[in-house]
Amino acid sequence: MTSFDLTSSKNKVDWNVLPLNPDLYWILDTEKEFFKAHTGIQDDEELKQHVLDIQSLAYSIVPYPFIRLFSFLRLNAVRCPAYEQALMLGKNRTGAILLDVGAGLGTDTRKLIADGYPIENVVANDLNEGLWNVGHGLFKSSPKTYPVAFIAGEILQLTDGIQEAPTVERPALASLSSLVSLKGQVSVMYAAHFFHLFSEQRCRDIAGRLALLLSHEPGSIIFGLNVGAPEAGIHTTPTGSMFCHSAATWKAMWRKCFAPAAVKVEAEVVRGFQKMANAYAGSAEETPKVWLLKWSVERL
């Protein structure tokens, strides 16, 4: 067993890298229906083998636990209370830009688009383009057949020019080269299983940067979910020790980021998929409980 660090930063969470195990494969019926519709593969075993092949390729790029646990098959966005609100904003506000932060293979990005968010208004972001390109393989698409704008780069690198950059007219998404161009332009931001990769301080830093990207138009929203806990602090999780926010500390963090502007912050801590955690640890008896923080931040 080896240990992997997201970068070399002391502000990131590291975790144990375990070998892939096809026996961990599982998919809910709603997810199976979604993937069959978007890959064209109708046979269950053929779909499973396709997913296993994609998993192996993705894990060779970066050994994230979510890849090993088949979390890229989960339709996480629809489990967020703010999902329908975000979707309706995209349908009703002309040119409303959606930014998927830490999009990974793009499963939730595609679900939002499938449910009606205009594809021409969607931007995906991740640390590098490798996983996003593997996502094209997963869904049997290409940048030409599925033209979602993609910007590589880490949110923490969003420093040069972000404070001074003026709010300008809506940028052309197809030619975006930097997230700085999206300052004050994003109507909907989605971030799933992303914040828990960072320390408490870095969570605040990232939240502050995302706040700068959010449109000033009332109703603009950031939503998502990540590992949390009933009480904030350092917690042992199936993938390692990490700082986990509680609903109370999460709300306080966002309100501080937006102050003095007014925002409505919703947050709740719920039990997560224990099956995934047990699979990672290899023993249900030794596995800590998994808690998820579901949240949204709406500009008033």
C-alpha positions as CSV (number, residue, x, y, z in Angstrom):
1,M,0.0,0.0,0.0
2,T,1.4,3.4,-1.0
3,S,0.3,6.9,-0.1
4,F,-0.7,9.6,-2.6
5,D,-0.8,13.3,-2.2
6,L,-3.0,15.4,-4.5
7,T,0.0,17.7,-5.1
8,S,3.0,18.2,-2.9
9,S,1.1,20.8,-0.8
10,K,0.8,20.3,3.0
11,N,-2.6,21.8,2.7
12,K,-4.1,18.8,0.9
13,V,-5.3,15.4,2.1
14,D,-3.3,12.3,1.3
15,W,-4.7,8.8,1.2
16,N,-3.8,5.2,0.8
17,V,-3.6,3.9,-2.7
18,L,-5.1,0.5,-3.0
19,P,-5.3,-1.8,-6.1
20,L,-8.4,-1.9,-8.1
21,N,-10.9,-4.6,-7.3
22,P,-13.7,-5.4,-9.8
23,D,-15.8,-6.9,-7.0
24,L,-16.4,-3.4,-5.7
25,Y,-18.5,-2.6,-8.8
26,W,-22.0,-1.5,-8.1
27,I,-24.5,0.7,-9.8
28,L,-28.0,1.8,-8.9
29,D,-30.9,1.2,-11.3
30,T,-31.3,4.9,-12.0
31,E,-27.6,5.2,-12.7
32,K,-27.7,2.1,-14.9
33,E,-30.5,3.6,-16.9
34,F,-28.6,6.8,-17.3
35,F,-25.4,5.2,-18.5
36,K,-27.2,2.9,-20.9
37,A,-28.9,5.9,-22.4
38,H,-25.7,7.9,-22.8
39,T,-23.3,5.1,-23.9
40,G,-25.7,3.1,-26.1
41,I,-24.6,-0.1,-24.2
42,Q,-27.7,-2.0,-23.2
43,D,-26.2,-5.3,-22.0
44,D,-25.5,-5.3,-18.2
45,E,-22.2,-7.3,-18.5
46,E,-21.0,-5.3,-21.5
47,L,-21.7,-2.1,-19.6
48,K,-19.8,-3.4,-16.5
49,Q,-16.8,-4.3,-18.6
50,H,-16.8,-0.9,-20.3
51,V,-16.8,0.8,-16.9
52,L,-14.0,-1.4,-15.6
53,D,-11.9,-0.5,-18.7
54,I,-12.5,3.2,-18.1
55,Q,-11.8,2.9,-14.4
56,S,-8.4,1.3,-15.1
57,L,-7.5,4.1,-17.5
58,A,-8.7,6.8,-15.1
59,Y,-6.8,5.3,-12.1
60,S,-3.6,5.2,-14.2
61,I,-3.9,9.0,-14.6
62,V,-4.5,9.7,-10.9
63,P,-5.4,7.2,-8.2
64,Y,-8.3,9.0,-6.6
65,P,-10.4,6.9,-4.1
66,F,-13.5,8.0,-6.0
67,I,-12.3,6.1,-9.1
68,R,-11.6,2.9,-7.2
69,L,-15.0,3.1,-5.5
70,F,-16.8,3.7,-8.7
71,S,-18.1,7.0,-7.4
72,F,-17.9,8.4,-10.9
73,L,-21.1,6.3,-11.6
74,R,-23.0,8.2,-8.9
75,L,-25.5,10.8,-9.9
76,N,-24.7,13.1,-7.0
77,A,-26.1,16.4,-8.1
78,V,-29.7,15.2,-8.1
79,R,-29.3,14.2,-4.5
80,C,-28.7,17.9,-3.5
81,P,-31.8,19.8,-2.3
82,A,-30.8,22.7,-4.5
83,Y,-30.7,20.7,-7.7
84,E,-34.1,21.7,-9.2
85,Q,-33.5,25.3,-8.3
86,A,-30.2,25.4,-10.1
87,L,-31.7,23.6,-13.1
88,M,-34.6,26.0,-13.3
89,L,-32.2,29.0,-13.1
90,G,-30.3,27.6,-16.1
91,K,-33.5,27.2,-18.1
92,N,-35.1,30.5,-17.2
93,R,-32.1,33.0,-17.1
94,T,-30.8,33.9,-20.5
95,G,-27.1,32.9,-20.9
96,A,-26.8,31.6,-17.3
97,I,-23.3,30.1,-17.0
98,L,-22.9,26.9,-15.0
99,L,-19.4,26.0,-13.7
100,D,-18.8,22.4,-12.5
101,V,-15.8,22.7,-10.2
102,G,-13.8,19.4,-10.0
103,A,-15.9,17.8,-12.7
104,G,-13.8,14.7,-12.9
105,L,-15.2,12.4,-15.6
106,G,-18.2,14.7,-16.0
107,T,-21.1,12.4,-14.9
108,D,-23.0,15.2,-13.1
109,T,-22.2,17.7,-15.8
110,R,-23.9,15.4,-18.3
111,K,-26.8,14.8,-16.0
112,L,-27.5,18.5,-15.6
113,I,-27.4,18.9,-19.4
114,A,-29.6,15.8,-19.9
115,D,-32.1,17.4,-17.5
116,G,-32.3,20.5,-19.5
117,Y,-29.4,22.8,-18.7
118,P,-28.3,24.4,-22.0
119,I,-25.0,22.8,-23.0
120,E,-23.7,26.0,-24.6
121,N,-23.8,27.6,-21.1
122,V,-21.8,24.9,-19.3
123,V,-18.1,25.0,-18.3
124,A,-16.3,22.1,-16.7
125,N,-13.2,22.5,-14.6
126,D,-10.7,20.1,-13.1
127,L,-7.1,19.9,-12.1
128,N,-6.1,18.6,-15.5
129,E,-7.9,17.6,-18.6
130,G,-6.9,13.9,-18.4
131,L,-10.0,12.7,-16.4
132,W,-12.3,14.9,-18.5
133,N,-11.0,13.2,-21.7
134,V,-11.4,9.8,-20.1
135,G,-15.0,10.9,-19.5
136,H,-15.4,11.2,-23.2
137,G,-14.4,7.6,-23.4
138,L,-16.8,6.6,-20.7
139,F,-19.7,8.2,-22.6
140,K,-18.5,7.4,-26.1
141,S,-18.3,11.1,-27.1
142,S,-15.7,13.6,-28.2
143,P,-15.2,17.3,-27.8
144,K,-16.8,17.7,-31.2
145,T,-19.9,15.6,-30.5
146,Y,-20.2,16.9,-26.9
147,P,-18.9,20.5,-27.0
148,V,-18.7,21.4,-23.3
149,A,-16.2,24.1,-22.5
150,F,-13.4,22.9,-20.3
151,I,-10.8,24.8,-18.3
152,A,-7.9,23.0,-16.7
153,G,-6.5,24.4,-13.5
154,E,-6.8,24.4,-9.7
155,I,-9.1,26.9,-8.0
156,L,-6.3,27.7,-5.6
157,Q,-4.2,28.9,-8.5
158,L,-6.9,31.5,-9.3
159,T,-5.0,34.5,-7.9
160,D,-3.4,36.6,-10.6
161,G,-5.9,39.2,-11.7
162,I,-8.9,37.8,-9.9
163,Q,-9.2,40.7,-7.4
164,E,-8.6,43.4,-10.0
165,A,-10.3,41.8,-13.0
166,P,-13.3,44.0,-14.0
167,T,-16.7,42.5,-14.5
168,V,-17.2,42.5,-18.2
169,E,-19.7,41.2,-20.7
170,R,-20.4,37.5,-20.7
171,P,-17.2,35.8,-22.2
172,A,-17.3,33.4,-25.1
173,L,-17.1,30.1,-23.4
174,A,-15.6,28.2,-26.3
175,S,-12.5,30.3,-26.2
176,L,-12.0,30.5,-22.4
177,S,-8.4,30.1,-21.3
178,S,-8.7,31.1,-17.6
179,L,-11.3,31.1,-14.8
180,V,-10.4,34.8,-14.2
181,S,-12.6,35.6,-17.2
182,L,-15.6,34.2,-15.3
183,K,-15.4,36.7,-12.4
184,G,-18.9,37.8,-11.5
185,Q,-20.3,35.8,-14.5
186,V,-21.3,32.4,-13.1
187,S,-25.0,31.9,-12.3
188,V,-24.7,28.3,-11.0
189,M,-21.7,26.6,-9.5
190,Y,-21.6,22.9,-8.6
191,A,-18.9,21.3,-6.4
192,A,-19.2,17.7,-5.4
193,H,-16.7,15.7,-3.3
194,F,-14.2,18.5,-3.7
195,F,-13.9,20.6,-0.5
196,H,-13.0,17.7,1.8
197,L,-9.7,17.3,-0.2
198,F,-8.4,20.4,1.6
199,S,-7.5,21.7,5.0
200,E,-9.9,24.1,6.9
201,Q,-7.9,27.1,5.8
202,R,-7.8,26.0,2.2
203,C,-11.5,25.5,2.2
204,R,-11.9,29.1,3.2
205,D,-9.5,30.2,0.5
206,I,-11.4,28.2,-2.2
207,A,-14.8,29.4,-1.0
208,G,-13.5,33.0,-1.3
209,R,-12.4,32.5,-4.8
210,L,-15.7,30.9,-5.9
211,A,-17.5,33.8,-4.3
212,L,-15.7,36.1,-6.7
213,L,-16.9,34.1,-9.7
214,L,-20.5,34.1,-8.7
215,S,-22.8,36.5,-10.5
216,H,-24.2,39.4,-8.5
217,E,-27.7,38.8,-9.8
218,P,-30.0,37.6,-7.0
219,G,-30.7,33.9,-7.1
220,S,-27.3,33.0,-8.4
221,I,-26.2,29.8,-6.5
222,I,-23.4,27.6,-5.5
223,F,-24.3,24.1,-4.4
224,G,-22.9,20.6,-3.9
225,L,-22.0,18.0,-1.4
226,N,-18.8,16.7,0.3
227,V,-17.7,14.7,3.3
228,G,-18.8,16.4,6.5
229,A,-19.6,15.5,10.2
230,P,-22.1,16.3,12.9
231,E,-19.2,18.1,14.7
232,A,-16.5,20.0,12.9
233,G,-12.9,18.8,13.3
234,I,-10.3,16.3,12.2
235,H,-12.1,13.0,11.6
236,T,-11.0,9.5,10.5
237,T,-12.7,8.5,7.3
238,P,-12.4,5.4,5.2
239,T,-9.8,7.2,3.0
240,G,-7.8,8.8,5.7
241,S,-7.9,11.6,8.2
242,M,-9.3,14.9,7.1
243,F,-10.9,18.1,8.3
244,C,-14.7,17.8,8.2
245,H,-17.1,20.8,8.4
246,S,-20.3,20.6,10.3
247,A,-23.4,22.3,9.0
248,A,-22.8,25.2,11.4
249,T,-19.2,25.9,10.5
250,W,-20.0,25.5,6.8
251,K,-22.7,28.2,7.0
252,A,-20.4,30.5,9.0
253,M,-17.6,30.1,6.4
254,W,-19.7,31.1,3.5
255,R,-21.3,34.0,5.2
256,K,-17.9,35.4,6.0
257,C,-16.7,34.9,2.4
258,F,-19.6,36.9,1.1
259,A,-19.8,39.6,3.8
260,P,-21.1,42.3,3.7
261,A,-23.2,40.9,0.8
262,A,-26.3,38.9,1.9
263,V,-26.5,35.2,1.1
264,K,-28.8,32.4,2.1
265,V,-26.8,29.3,3.2
266,E,-28.4,25.9,3.6
267,A,-26.5,23.0,4.9
268,E,-27.4,19.6,6.4
269,V,-25.3,16.6,7.4
270,V,-26.7,13.2,6.4
271,R,-25.5,9.6,6.3
272,G,-23.6,8.7,3.2
273,F,-23.2,5.5,1.2
274,Q,-21.8,3.2,3.9
275,K,-21.4,0.5,1.3
276,M,-18.7,2.5,-0.4
277,A,-16.9,3.1,2.8
278,N,-17.0,-0.5,3.8
279,A,-15.6,-1.5,0.4
280,Y,-12.7,0.9,0.7
281,A,-11.8,-0.2,4.2
282,G,-12.4,-3.9,3.5
283,S,-14.2,-4.5,6.8
284,A,-17.6,-3.1,7.9
285,E,-16.6,-3.5,11.6
286,E,-13.6,-1.3,11.2
287,T,-15.1,1.4,9.0
288,P,-16.0,4.8,10.4
289,K,-19.5,6.2,9.7
290,V,-19.7,8.2,6.6
291,W,-21.4,11.6,6.7
292,L,-22.2,13.9,3.8
293,L,-22.7,17.6,3.9
294,K,-25.3,18.8,1.4
295,W,-25.3,22.5,0.9
296,S,-26.2,25.6,-1.1
297,V,-25.3,29.3,-1.1
298,E,-27.7,31.6,-2.8
299,R,-27.1,35.3,-3.4
300,L,-29.9,37.5,-2.2
